């Protein structure tokens, strides 16, 4: 019984780590995309002057 409990816990930990990695990757990609968008806007405004 204790062995099963241990494997279940490690599986949950692996899933949690994987989910966190994916969430962090998604957040960092969206932040980078937003900064590129802002930079492009600033460049467009500067070019129009």
N, CA, C, O and CB atoms as a CASP TS submission, in Angstrom:
PFRMAT TS
TARGET T0000
AUTHOR 0000-0000-0000
METHOD Language model
MODEL 1
PARENT N/A
ATOM      1  N   UNK     1       0.837  -1.203   0.000  1.00  0.00           N
ATOM      2  CA  UNK     1       0.000   0.000   0.000  1.00  0.00           C
ATOM      3  C   UNK     1       0.876   1.260   0.000  1.00  0.00           C
ATOM      4  O   UNK     1       0.613   2.205  -0.743  1.00  0.00           O
ATOM      5  CB  UNK     1      -0.949   0.002   1.228  1.00  0.00           C
ATOM      6  N   UNK     2       1.903   1.263   0.828  1.00  0.00           N
ATOM      7  CA  UNK     2       2.764   2.446   0.939  1.00  0.00           C
ATOM      8  C   UNK     2       3.508   2.684  -0.371  1.00  0.00           C
ATOM      9  O   UNK     2       3.730   3.832  -0.755  1.00  0.00           O
ATOM     10  CB  UNK     2       3.769   2.283   2.103  1.00  0.00           C
ATOM     11  N   UNK     3       3.892   1.615  -1.057  1.00  0.00           N
ATOM     12  CA  UNK     3       4.609   1.738  -2.316  1.00  0.00           C
ATOM     13  C   UNK     3       3.736   2.432  -3.367  1.00  0.00           C
ATOM     14  O   UNK     3       4.202   3.306  -4.097  1.00  0.00           O
ATOM     15  CB  UNK     3       5.056   0.353  -2.815  1.00  0.00           C
ATOM     16  N   UNK     4       2.467   2.029  -3.431  1.00  0.00           N
ATOM     17  CA  UNK     4       1.535   2.653  -4.375  1.00  0.00           C
ATOM     18  C   UNK     4       1.403   4.146  -4.083  1.00  0.00           C
ATOM     19  O   UNK     4       1.403   4.971  -4.996  1.00  0.00           O
ATOM     20  CB  UNK     4       0.150   1.969  -4.307  1.00  0.00           C
ATOM     21  N   UNK     5       1.291   4.475  -2.817  1.00  0.00           N
ATOM     22  CA  UNK     5       1.149   5.878  -2.414  1.00  0.00           C
ATOM     23  C   UNK     5       2.347   6.688  -2.907  1.00  0.00           C
ATOM     24  O   UNK     5       2.189   7.802  -3.407  1.00  0.00           O
ATOM     25  CB  UNK     5       1.013   5.997  -0.873  1.00  0.00           C
ATOM     26  N   UNK     6       3.541   6.122  -2.761  1.00  0.00           N
ATOM     27  CA  UNK     6       4.760   6.823  -3.164  1.00  0.00           C
ATOM     28  C   UNK     6       4.771   7.084  -4.673  1.00  0.00           C
ATOM     29  O   UNK     6       5.101   8.185  -5.115  1.00  0.00           O
ATOM     30  CB  UNK     6       6.000   6.010  -2.758  1.00  0.00           C
ATOM     31  N   UNK     7       4.409   6.066  -5.457  1.00  0.00           N
ATOM     32  CA  UNK     7       4.427   6.231  -6.910  1.00  0.00           C
ATOM     33  C   UNK     7       3.375   7.257  -7.335  1.00  0.00           C
ATOM     34  O   UNK     7       3.605   8.038  -8.258  1.00  0.00           O
ATOM     35  CB  UNK     7       4.177   4.875  -7.617  1.00  0.00           C
ATOM     36  N   UNK     8       2.236   7.253  -6.669  1.00  0.00           N
ATOM     37  CA  UNK     8       1.192   8.220  -7.000  1.00  0.00           C
ATOM     38  C   UNK     8       1.701   9.631  -6.724  1.00  0.00           C
ATOM     39  O   UNK     8       1.487  10.544  -7.522  1.00  0.00           O
ATOM     40  CB  UNK     8      -0.102   7.936  -6.191  1.00  0.00           C
ATOM     41  N   UNK     9       2.375   9.802  -5.590  1.00  0.00           N
ATOM     42  CA  UNK     9       2.907  11.124  -5.249  1.00  0.00           C
ATOM     43  C   UNK     9       3.933  11.583  -6.269  1.00  0.00           C
ATOM     44  O   UNK     9       3.905  12.739  -6.692  1.00  0.00           O
ATOM     45  CB  UNK     9       3.531  11.106  -3.857  1.00  0.00           C
ATOM     46  N   UNK    10       4.839  10.703  -6.670  1.00  0.00           N
ATOM     47  CA  UNK    10       5.874  11.100  -7.623  1.00  0.00           C
ATOM     48  C   UNK    10       5.241  11.436  -8.974  1.00  0.00           C
ATOM     49  O   UNK    10       5.701  12.345  -9.665  1.00  0.00           O
ATOM     50  CB  UNK    10       6.929   9.978  -7.784  1.00  0.00           C
ATOM     51  N   UNK    11       4.190  10.708  -9.351  1.00  0.00           N
ATOM     52  CA  UNK    11       3.505  10.996 -10.610  1.00  0.00           C
ATOM     53  C   UNK    11       2.871  12.375 -10.542  1.00  0.00           C
ATOM     54  O   UNK    11       2.952  13.149 -11.496  1.00  0.00           O
ATOM     55  CB  UNK    11       2.436   9.921 -10.918  1.00  0.00           C
ATOM     56  N   UNK    12       2.237  12.684  -9.410  1.00  0.00           N
ATOM     57  CA  UNK    12       1.623  14.003  -9.253  1.00  0.00           C
ATOM     58  C   UNK    12       2.678  15.099  -9.315  1.00  0.00           C
ATOM     59  O   UNK    12       2.465  16.148  -9.923  1.00  0.00           O
ATOM     60  CB  UNK    12       0.851  14.086  -7.926  1.00  0.00           C
ATOM     61  N   UNK    13       3.827  14.844  -8.675  1.00  0.00           N
ATOM     62  CA  UNK    13       4.907  15.834  -8.686  1.00  0.00           C
ATOM     63  C   UNK    13       5.398  16.064 -10.110  1.00  0.00           C
ATOM     64  O   UNK    13       5.608  17.206 -10.520  1.00  0.00           O
ATOM     65  CB  UNK    13       6.076  15.380  -7.783  1.00  0.00           C
ATOM     66  N   UNK    14       5.581  14.986 -10.863  1.00  0.00           N
ATOM     67  CA  UNK    14       6.044  15.113 -12.249  1.00  0.00           C
ATOM     68  C   UNK    14       5.039  15.914 -13.070  1.00  0.00           C
ATOM     69  O   UNK    14       5.421  16.788 -13.848  1.00  0.00           O
ATOM     70  CB  UNK    14       6.263  13.718 -12.884  1.00  0.00           C
ATOM     71  N   UNK    15       3.753  15.613 -12.892  1.00  0.00           N
ATOM     72  CA  UNK    15       2.717  16.329 -13.633  1.00  0.00           C
ATOM     73  C   UNK    15       2.705  17.799 -13.244  1.00  0.00           C
ATOM     74  O   UNK    15       2.556  18.672 -14.099  1.00  0.00           O
ATOM     75  CB  UNK    15       1.338  15.699 -13.383  1.00  0.00           C
ATOM     76  N   UNK    16       2.861  18.073 -11.958  1.00  0.00           N
ATOM     77  CA  UNK    16       2.855  19.459 -11.490  1.00  0.00           C
ATOM     78  C   UNK    16       4.039  20.221 -12.074  1.00  0.00           C
ATOM     79  O   UNK    16       3.888  21.359 -12.517  1.00  0.00           O
ATOM     80  CB  UNK    16       2.891  19.515  -9.949  1.00  0.00           C
ATOM     81  N   UNK    17       5.206  19.605 -12.078  1.00  0.00           N
ATOM     82  CA  UNK    17       6.398  20.249 -12.629  1.00  0.00           C
ATOM     83  C   UNK    17       6.212  20.498 -14.122  1.00  0.00           C
ATOM     84  O   UNK    17       6.542  21.572 -14.625  1.00  0.00           O
ATOM     85  CB  UNK    17       7.657  19.383 -12.377  1.00  0.00           C
ATOM     86  N   UNK    18       5.683  19.505 -14.824  1.00  0.00           N
ATOM     87  CA  UNK    18       5.457  19.646 -16.266  1.00  0.00           C
ATOM     88  C   UNK    18       4.473  20.775 -16.536  1.00  0.00           C
ATOM     89  O   UNK    18       4.686  21.589 -17.435  1.00  0.00           O
ATOM     90  CB  UNK    18       4.934  18.325 -16.872  1.00  0.00           C
ATOM     91  N   UNK    19       3.386  20.823 -15.754  1.00  0.00           N
ATOM     92  CA  UNK    19       2.379  21.865 -15.931  1.00  0.00           C
ATOM     93  C   UNK    19       2.970  23.242 -15.657  1.00  0.00           C
ATOM     94  O   UNK    19       2.696  24.197 -16.383  1.00  0.00           O
ATOM     95  CB  UNK    19       1.179  21.612 -15.014  1.00  0.00           C
ATOM     96  N   UNK    20       3.780  23.343 -14.608  1.00  0.00           N
ATOM     97  CA  UNK    20       4.421  24.619 -14.280  1.00  0.00           C
ATOM     98  C   UNK    20       5.343  25.063 -15.406  1.00  0.00           C
ATOM     99  O   UNK    20       5.339  26.232 -15.791  1.00  0.00           O
ATOM    100  CB  UNK    20       5.209  24.508 -12.966  1.00  0.00           C
ATOM    101  N   UNK    21       6.134  24.131 -15.935  1.00  0.00           N
ATOM    102  CA  UNK    21       7.039  24.468 -17.044  1.00  0.00           C
ATOM    103  C   UNK    21       6.255  24.995 -18.232  1.00  0.00           C
ATOM    104  O   UNK    21       6.630  26.006 -18.826  1.00  0.00           O
ATOM    105  CB  UNK    21       7.869  23.241 -17.463  1.00  0.00           C
ATOM    106  N   UNK    22       5.161  24.313 -18.584  1.00  0.00           N
ATOM    107  CA  UNK    22       4.361  24.747 -19.726  1.00  0.00           C
ATOM    108  C   UNK    22       3.743  26.113 -19.466  1.00  0.00           C
ATOM    109  O   UNK    22       3.710  26.964 -20.354  1.00  0.00           O
ATOM    110  CB  UNK    22       3.267  23.722 -20.035  1.00  0.00           C
ATOM    111  N   UNK    23       3.251  26.323 -18.242  1.00  0.00           N
ATOM    112  CA  UNK    23       2.628  27.600 -17.906  1.00  0.00           C
ATOM    113  C   UNK    23       3.658  28.721 -17.972  1.00  0.00           C
ATOM    114  O   UNK    23       3.379  29.796 -18.503  1.00  0.00           O
ATOM    115  CB  UNK    23       1.986  27.543 -16.507  1.00  0.00           C
ATOM    116  N   UNK    24       4.854  28.467 -17.430  1.00  0.00           N
ATOM    117  CA  UNK    24       5.900  29.496 -17.447  1.00  0.00           C
ATOM    118  C   UNK    24       6.344  29.794 -18.873  1.00  0.00           C
ATOM    119  O   UNK    24       6.566  30.953 -19.223  1.00  0.00           O
ATOM    120  CB  UNK    24       7.105  29.054 -16.602  1.00  0.00           C
ATOM    121  N   UNK    25       6.476  28.758 -19.699  1.00  0.00           N
ATOM    122  CA  UNK    25       6.853  28.964 -21.103  1.00  0.00           C
ATOM    123  C   UNK    25       5.801  29.810 -21.804  1.00  0.00           C
ATOM    124  O   UNK    25       6.134  30.739 -22.539  1.00  0.00           O
ATOM    125  CB  UNK    25       7.030  27.610 -21.835  1.00  0.00           C
ATOM    126  N   UNK    26       4.536  29.489 -21.577  1.00  0.00           N
ATOM    127  CA  UNK    26       3.446  30.229 -22.214  1.00  0.00           C
ATOM    128  C   UNK    26       3.486  31.698 -21.787  1.00  0.00           C
ATOM    129  O   UNK    26       3.345  32.594 -22.619  1.00  0.00           O
ATOM    130  CB  UNK    26       2.077  29.599 -21.858  1.00  0.00           C
ATOM    131  N   UNK    27       3.679  31.937 -20.490  1.00  0.00           N
ATOM    132  CA  UNK    27       3.720  33.309 -19.971  1.00  0.00           C
ATOM    133  C   UNK    27       4.894  34.068 -20.572  1.00  0.00           C
ATOM    134  O   UNK    27       4.739  35.211 -21.002  1.00  0.00           O
ATOM    135  CB  UNK    27       3.817  33.309 -18.432  1.00  0.00           C
ATOM    136  N   UNK    28       6.070  33.440 -20.603  1.00  0.00           N
ATOM    137  CA  UNK    28       7.246  34.146 -21.124  1.00  0.00           C
ATOM    138  C   UNK    28       7.082  34.448 -22.613  1.00  0.00           C
ATOM    139  O   UNK    28       7.473  35.522 -23.070  1.00  0.00           O
ATOM    140  CB  UNK    28       8.523  33.312 -20.889  1.00  0.00           C
ATOM    141  N   UNK    29       6.509  33.515 -23.372  1.00  0.00           N
ATOM    142  CA  UNK    29       6.295  33.743 -24.804  1.00  0.00           C
ATOM    143  C   UNK    29       5.314  34.898 -25.012  1.00  0.00           C
ATOM    144  O   UNK    29       5.532  35.749 -25.874  1.00  0.00           O
ATOM    145  CB  UNK    29       5.769  32.456 -25.491  1.00  0.00           C
ATOM    146  N   UNK    30       4.231  34.930 -24.222  1.00  0.00           N
ATOM    147  CA  UNK    30       3.254  36.011 -24.407  1.00  0.00           C
ATOM    148  C   UNK    30       3.848  37.348 -23.994  1.00  0.00           C
ATOM    149  O   UNK    30       3.531  38.370 -24.602  1.00  0.00           O
ATOM    150  CB  UNK    30       1.973  35.731 -23.599  1.00  0.00           C
ATOM    151  N   UNK    31       4.709  37.367 -22.968  1.00  0.00           N
ATOM    152  CA  UNK    31       5.354  38.616 -22.558  1.00  0.00           C
ATOM    153  C   UNK    31       6.285  39.105 -23.664  1.00  0.00           C
ATOM    154  O   UNK    31       6.300  40.293 -23.986  1.00  0.00           O
ATOM    155  CB  UNK    31       6.139  38.422 -21.233  1.00  0.00           C
ATOM    156  N   UNK    32       7.056  38.195 -24.244  1.00  0.00           N
ATOM    157  CA  UNK    32       7.961  38.568 -25.336  1.00  0.00           C
ATOM    158  C   UNK    32       7.155  39.095 -26.524  1.00  0.00           C
ATOM    159  O   UNK    32       7.530  40.097 -27.132  1.00  0.00           O
ATOM    160  CB  UNK    32       8.832  37.356 -25.767  1.00  0.00           C
ATOM    161  N   UNK    33       6.061  38.428 -26.852  1.00  0.00           N
ATOM    162  CA  UNK    33       5.223  38.864 -27.974  1.00  0.00           C
ATOM    163  C   UNK    33       4.669  40.256 -27.696  1.00  0.00           C
ATOM    164  O   UNK    33       4.642  41.103 -28.589  1.00  0.00           O
ATOM    165  CB  UNK    33       4.066  37.861 -28.222  1.00  0.00           C
ATOM    166  N   UNK    34       4.226  40.499 -26.464  1.00  0.00           N
ATOM    167  CA  UNK    34       3.700  41.821 -26.115  1.00  0.00           C
ATOM    168  C   UNK    34       4.766  42.885 -26.232  1.00  0.00           C
ATOM    169  O   UNK    34       4.496  43.975 -26.736  1.00  0.00           O
ATOM    170  CB  UNK    34       3.133  41.815 -24.706  1.00  0.00           C
ATOM    171  N   UNK    35       5.981  42.591 -25.775  1.00  0.00           N
ATOM    172  CA  UNK    35       7.042  43.597 -25.841  1.00  0.00           C
ATOM    173  C   UNK    35       7.395  43.889 -27.301  1.00  0.00           C
ATOM    174  O   UNK    35       7.684  45.034 -27.648  1.00  0.00           O
ATOM    175  CB  UNK    35       8.299  43.121 -25.064  1.00  0.00           C
ATOM    176  N   UNK    36       7.373  42.873 -28.150  1.00  0.00           N
ATOM    177  CA  UNK    36       7.630  43.097 -29.578  1.00  0.00           C
ATOM    178  C   UNK    36       6.545  43.992 -30.167  1.00  0.00           C
ATOM    179  O   UNK    36       6.829  44.904 -30.943  1.00  0.00           O
ATOM    180  CB  UNK    36       7.696  41.750 -30.346  1.00  0.00           C
ATOM    181  N   UNK    37       5.302  43.718 -29.788  1.00  0.00           N
ATOM    182  CA  UNK    37       4.191  44.516 -30.296  1.00  0.00           C
ATOM    183  C   UNK    37       4.352  45.982 -29.869  1.00  0.00           C
ATOM    184  O   UNK    37       4.179  46.893 -30.679  1.00  0.00           O
ATOM    185  CB  UNK    37       2.842  43.948 -29.794  1.00  0.00           C
ATOM    186  N   UNK    38       4.681  46.196 -28.595  1.00  0.00           N
ATOM    187  CA  UNK    38       4.869  47.559 -28.095  1.00  0.00           C
ATOM    188  C   UNK    38       6.022  48.238 -28.822  1.00  0.00           C
ATOM    189  O   UNK    38       5.926  49.407 -29.193  1.00  0.00           O
ATOM    190  CB  UNK    38       5.127  47.550 -26.577  1.00  0.00           C
ATOM    191  N   UNK    39       7.108  47.505 -29.022  1.00  0.00           N
ATOM    192  CA  UNK    39       8.273  48.068 -29.700  1.00  0.00           C
ATOM    193  C   UNK    39       7.911  48.470 -31.127  1.00  0.00           C
ATOM    194  O   UNK    39       8.302  49.537 -31.599  1.00  0.00           O
ATOM    195  CB  UNK    39       9.441  47.058 -29.705  1.00  0.00           C
ATOM    196  N   UNK    40       7.157  47.601 -31.809  1.00  0.00           N
ATOM    197  CA  UNK    40       6.745  47.905 -33.181  1.00  0.00           C
ATOM    198  C   UNK    40       5.865  49.140 -33.221  1.00  0.00           C
ATOM    199  O   UNK    40       5.977  49.952 -34.140  1.00  0.00           O
ATOM    200  CB  UNK    40       6.007  46.716 -33.799  1.00  0.00           C
ATOM    201  N   UNK    41       4.984  49.295 -32.228  1.00  0.00           N
ATOM    202  CA  UNK    41       4.117  50.477 -32.167  1.00  0.00           C
ATOM    203  C   UNK    41       4.972  51.732 -32.021  1.00  0.00           C
ATOM    204  O   UNK    41       4.744  52.732 -32.701  1.00  0.00           O
ATOM    205  CB  UNK    41       3.106  50.367 -30.990  1.00  0.00           C
ATOM    206  N   UNK    42       5.956  51.670 -31.131  1.00  0.00           N
ATOM    207  CA  UNK    42       6.816  52.828 -30.907  1.00  0.00           C
ATOM    208  C   UNK    42       7.593  53.162 -32.194  1.00  0.00           C
ATOM    209  O   UNK    42       7.768  54.332 -32.536  1.00  0.00           O
ATOM    210  CB  UNK    42       7.796  52.559 -29.726  1.00  0.00           C
ATOM    211  N   UNK    43       8.051  52.127 -32.892  1.00  0.00           N
ATOM    212  CA  UNK    43       8.774  52.367 -34.142  1.00  0.00           C
ATOM    213  C   UNK    43       7.865  52.984 -35.195  1.00  0.00           C
ATOM    214  O   UNK    43       8.286  53.863 -35.947  1.00  0.00           O
ATOM    215  CB  UNK    43       9.375  51.063 -34.670  1.00  0.00           C
ATOM    216  N   UNK    44       6.619  52.526 -35.249  1.00  0.00           N
ATOM    217  CA  UNK    44       5.677  53.075 -36.218  1.00  0.00           C
ATOM    218  C   UNK    44       5.405  54.547 -35.915  1.00  0.00           C
ATOM    219  O   UNK    44       5.363  55.378 -36.823  1.00  0.00           O
ATOM    220  CB  UNK    44       4.362  52.271 -36.211  1.00  0.00           C
ATOM    221  N   UNK    45       5.222  54.861 -34.637  1.00  0.00           N
ATOM    222  CA  UNK    45       4.962  56.240 -34.234  1.00  0.00           C
ATOM    223  C   UNK    45       6.168  57.111 -34.589  1.00  0.00           C
ATOM    224  O   UNK    45       6.009  58.230 -35.078  1.00  0.00           O
ATOM    225  CB  UNK    45       4.652  56.322 -32.711  1.00  0.00           C
ATOM    226  N   UNK    46       7.371  56.593 -34.342  1.00  0.00           N
ATOM    227  CA  UNK    46       8.584  57.353 -34.649  1.00  0.00           C
ATOM    228  C   UNK    46       8.723  57.537 -36.168  1.00  0.00           C
ATOM    229  O   UNK    46       9.176  58.590 -36.619  1.00  0.00           O
ATOM    230  CB  UNK    46       9.838  56.636 -34.071  1.00  0.00           C
ATOM    231  N   UNK    47       8.348  56.548 -36.943  1.00  0.00           N
ATOM    232  CA  UNK    47       8.474  56.628 -38.397  1.00  0.00           C
ATOM    233  C   UNK    47       7.472  57.636 -38.981  1.00  0.00           C
ATOM    234  O   UNK    47       7.764  58.290 -39.983  1.00  0.00           O
ATOM    235  CB  UNK    47       8.261  55.236 -39.029  1.00  0.00           C
ATOM    236  N   UNK    48       6.300  57.761 -38.359  1.00  0.00           N
ATOM    237  CA  UNK    48       5.270  58.677 -38.871  1.00  0.00           C
ATOM    238  C   UNK    48       5.668  60.130 -38.681  1.00  0.00           C
ATOM    239  O   UNK    48       5.205  60.996 -39.424  1.00  0.00           O
ATOM    240  CB  UNK    48       3.933  58.417 -38.180  1.00  0.00           C
ATOM    241  N   UNK    49       6.522  60.417 -37.696  1.00  0.00           N
ATOM    242  CA  UNK    49       6.895  61.819 -37.408  1.00  0.00           C
ATOM    243  C   UNK    49       7.651  62.409 -38.495  1.00  0.00           C
ATOM    244  O   UNK    49       8.040  63.574 -38.416  1.00  0.00           O
ATOM    245  CB  UNK    49       7.685  61.933 -36.166  1.00  0.00           C
TER
END
